[in-house]
Amino acid sequence: MQEGHFSFLPKQERLLNPGEDSYGSMTTKMNGGHTVDVERQSSKSGDVKGSTISAHDVHYSVMVRDKPCGDRRRKDILKNIDCIFKPGMNAILGPTGSGKSSLLDILAGRKDPAGLQGTILIDGAPPPDNFKCMVGYVVQDDVVMGTLTVRENFAFSAALRLPGSISDNERKERVDNVISELGLTECADTKVGTEFIRGVSGGERKRTNIGMELIISPPVLFLDEPTTGLDANTANSVMLLLRRLALRGRTIIFSIHQPRYSIYRLFDTLMMLSLGETVYHGTSKEALDYFKTIGYEIEEHNNPPDFFLDVISGDVNVDVETIHPKHDQEQIHETLVKQFKTSQWNKRLMTEVTPIKEQYDENVRNQAVVRMASVKYQTSFFRQFVLVSGRTIKNLIRNPQTSIMQLFVILVFACIVGGIYWQLDKDCESGIQNRGAFFFIVMNQVFGNLSAVELFIKERAIFIHENVSGFYRVSAYFIAKICCDVLPMRLFPVTIFSVITFFMIGFEMSVEKYFIYLLALFGSSISASGLAFFFSATVQIFAIANLCIALCYVFMMVFSGFLLNIQSIAEWLRWIQWVSIFRLAISALAINELKGQVYTNGTITCGTGEAYLDAQAIAYDTDFDLWKNIMAMFIIAVVFMGLAYVQLRRLKKMK
């Protein structure tokens, strides 16, 4: 990654201080009292050089199925799009389904190239394959860690995305500058907030999402519906912030649905889409003049964006007394498209777009095309692992509700099992039968790990965004989650459970037997977690993932040997016992406890542990017979975690 492509801010750059009025006399107050000018360009030396993005004859289509069992067909999303976006506020406006989000994703390099045709150029040159890593992209939903403070989130982005040549002091200064630039000084050390933690306001949260991208000072900042979910005042504050950034020279491109006038007047250029085609592309100030030339004049007191959407939808200037029940949307669309293509605004657009494409084509013919340098990860695998691990640990410590509940359940169940099976004796009537405690102990370890299904489902959006944006490798994130979440959150509760139950139940007192007991329980817990981990990485919906895991656990329970004797099962099905966590764990616990045991009725020997093991078809002759069950559980854990990693790699990160 070359610094020139990111236009990194030099260390000595002075960003605007909160409250500083440097753009002229016309100013507007943001939340928190910060002053923002909306008219004049800055002449400060600290301006940022934005890039110019152009799209040439872009066509995008996807395969769809009209009915669940119907034939697949190709549906056009964007058709014959030519556009250019320069430094400033560039809005993409259109009704729902017009293709504005698809165009934004294509420009940002975040759309699956299948079905995409045309040329995207940045400053007249083809972008690198992973162009998405060098630009800022603020998604519609929040993708910041709620348990971290605003400053910690920014520091995480800076530590992973800035080049190694930048010192720690420079990174800290960059974070402080962004905090100041976004007007987040007062809440910089406040947690962003989760469902359990009260955090910053909606506007501050949106600005935090923007700041995560500004850390790298990208040449272009993309935003998908930046005002969604915000009240009118907060939305206005966020857009004023973007205007402030645009006045500093940044290229800001965003999709927006229905802004109010105070937001609309901040736009420099406006592109309007209807059913995937352009119906206007020019300055926002001239949009009303254009529609007036084609016969649409705005009514007094009407909001221009509302008026534009009404025109596109065919609902403009409708007489409420003679309203027609139906209008031809496609005919209106075709008319608007043709009118724009023959307008002077389209001719002006083509005079800007065509030379860029012609120069690019000439360079291609002369083999003089210089593709921008490929963007690579700025940090090593080890540094990524350390930073993601640190964040994972902080997240666990600051959001302990799930962990505390899991520990509480473990303690309660351990005391219940220990109390029910208190100090087992070795008499003939109940000695072996009461060893059925093994089944309930294993069941607790297996079903107690259903919480592992949340690991990826809750963080899926954050993981996808950060991985696509070049924060870290999939492997660094995955191993950090295993080492700092899965393993400790399984080992610690299992250790507590084993200590309570081992001594309360009165199993064979031996240091060796205790550690084998602990290892068997940990093996059952980690293998169950591995299965949950796999479904967490595979399924997006928590309820479906929970159901799939529960079905697997129940199926394994049938082949545990406790509910149904393995020898009574057809031979061609018996192999399933080797993938049953219940069977493996119970076998290991039974061998560890029952081998060599003698059960008496007074002074008369009436049974042995070996006889029970034989009846259950559990091999016990050698030490390997014990350890193969424990090894099999850990192999299951490794296999399912490996599959979870594969699923994360396969996870569709392009829209």
C-alpha positions, 0 to 999 in steps of 0.5 A, a space after each residue: 500500500 503506498 501512502 500517496 494513494 491514501 493521501 495520508 495527513 502529515 504530522 504537522 497538519 492542523 485540523 480544525 479545532 471545535 468552534 473554529 470558524 475558518 470558512 467565512 461568515 455563514 456558519 451553522 451550529 452542530 451538536 455540541 456547539 461546534 461551528 461549521 461553514 456551509 458556503 466557502 472553501 477553506 484556504 487552510 494549508 491542512 486541506 486534504 486532496 480528494 480523488 475523482 471517481 468516474 464510471 463509464 457505461 456501467 451495467 450490473 445485473 443479478 440472477 433472481 428467481 421470481 418464485 421459490 421453484 421458478 426459473 432463474 432469470 437475469 435482472 438488470 439493476 443498473 443500465 448504461 451508467 456514466 457518472 463522475 464524482 469530484 471532491 465535495 459532497 456527491 449525493 446519489 438520490 432515488 426511490 427504493 429499488 432505484 439502484 443507488 446502493 448498488 452503484 455506491 457499492 460498485 464505485 467502492 469496489 464492494 460489489 461481486 464482479 459477477 454480472 458487472 460490466 463497464 469501467 471504474 476509474 480513480 483519477 483516470 487510472 484503474 483501481 487495484 483489485 482490493 480498492 475497497 481496502 484503501 477507501 473509507 466506507 461507512 455502512 448503514 448499520 453500526 460496525 463499532 465495538 460497543 464495549 470500547 470507548 470512542 478513542 479505543 475504537 479509533 486507536 484500534 483502527 489506527 493500529 491496524 490500518 496505518 503503515 508501520 512507518 508511522 510511530 505510536 505517537 503519530 498514531 495517537 496524534 492522528 486519533 486525537 485529530 480525528 476526534 477533534 475534527 468530528 467534534 467527539 472530544 467530550 465523549 472520547 472516553 465514553 463507551 459507544 454502548 451495547 444493549 447492556 451498556 449505556 453509551 453515546 448518542 445516535 449522532 455521536 455513534 454515527 460520527 464514530 463510524 465515520 471516524 473509523 474510516 477517516 483514520 486512514 485519511 482515504 481519498 474517497 469516503 463512501 456512506 450508505 444512507 448516513 441519515 438512516 435511523 437518526 432524528 432530523 436534528 441528528 441527521 442534520 448534524 451528521 450531514 453538516 459534519 460531512 460538508 465540513 469534511 468536503 470543504 477540506 477537499 475530501 471526496 464524499 459520495 453517499 446514497 440518501 433517500 429523502 433528505 430535508 431541505 437543510 440537508 439538500 442545500 449542502 450537496 455539491 452534485 446530485 445524481 438521481 436514479 430511476 429503475 437503475 438508469 440516470 434521470 439527472 446528473 449535475 449540480 444540486 443548484 441546477 436540478 430544479 432548473 432542469 426539471 422545469 425545462 422538461 415540464 416539472 415545476 416545484 410547488 411553493 413550500 415543497 421540499 426539492 428532494 420530495 419533489 424529485 422523488 414524486 417526479 420519478 414515481 409519477 406522483 407530482 402535482 397530483 390533483 387530490 380531487 381527480 386522482 387516478 388509481 393507476 399510472 404507468 411507472 415504466 412509461 414515466 421512467 422511459 420518458 425521464 431517461 430519454 429527456 435527460 439523455 437529450 439535455 444539455 446537462 447530459 452533454 456537459 456530463 459527457 464532456 467531462 466523462 468521455 475524455 477520461 475514458 478516451 485517455 484510458 483507452 489510448 493508454 490501454 492501446 499503447 500498453 501504458 496503463 499504470 494500475 494503482 499499487 495493490 493494497 496490502 495489509 499494513 500490519 503483520 499477522 502477529 500484530 493483528 493477532 495481538 490487537 484483536 486478542 486485546 479487543 476480545 479480552 476487553 469485550 469479555 471483561 466489559 460485557 460479562 453478562 453472558 459469562 456470569 450467567 454461564 458461570 452461575 448455571 455451572 455452579 448451580 448444576 454442579 451443586 445439584 448433581 453433587 447433592 443428588 449423587 452425594 458420596 456414591 457407595 459401592 453396594 450392589 443395588 445402586 453402586 453402578 446404577 448411580 454412575 449414571 451421573 456421567 450422562 448428566 455431567 456430560 449433558 451439562 457440558 455439551 448443552 452448556 456450550 450452546 452460548 458459543 453460537 453467539 461468537 460470530 453471529 453477534 459480530 458478523 457485521 463487524 467482522 465482515 466490514 473490518 475484514 473487507 476494509 483491510 483491518 486484519 486477516 481472517 486467520 488472525 481474527 479466528 485464532 484470536 477468538 479461539 485463544 481469548 474467547 473459546 478456550 478460556 470461556 470453556 476451561 475456567 467453568 469446566 475446572 470449577 464444575 469438575 472440582 465441585 462434582 468430583 469431590 461431592 460425588 465421591 469418585 475414586 480419589 486420585 490425582 491422576 483420576 481427577 485430571 483425567 476426569 477434568 480432561 474428559 469434561 474439557 474435551 466434551 466442552 471444547 468439542 461441543 463448542 467447536 460444533 456450535 462455532 461451526 454453525 455460528 460461522 455458517 448460519 446468520 440467524 441465531 434461532 436457526 443455528 440454535 436449532 441445528 446445534 440442538 438437533 446434532 446434540 440430541 442425535 449424539 445423545 441417542 448414540 451415547 450408550 446410556 439411553 440405548 445399548 450400542 450393541 442393540 444398534 445395527 452394525 452398519 450404524 454403530 460407527 456413529 458412536 465415534 462422532 458422538 460427543 456423549 459416547 466418547 465422554 461417557 466412555 472415558 469417564 466410565 473407564 477412568 472410574 469403573 476399571 478395577 472397581 469391585 461392588 459388594 453386598 456386605 462381604 459378598 462380591 456381586 459385580 465389577 466395573 469391568 462387567 459393566 464396561 463389557 455390557 456397554 461395549 466399552 473397550 478398557 483393556 489398555 491405556 489407549 482405550 481410555 485415551 482414544 476417547 479423549 483424543 477423539 473429542 479433541 479431534 472433533 473439536 479441531 475438525 469443526 473449528 477448522 470447518 468454521 475457519 473455512 466458512 469464515 473464509 467462504 463468507 460472502 463479503 461482497 454484496 
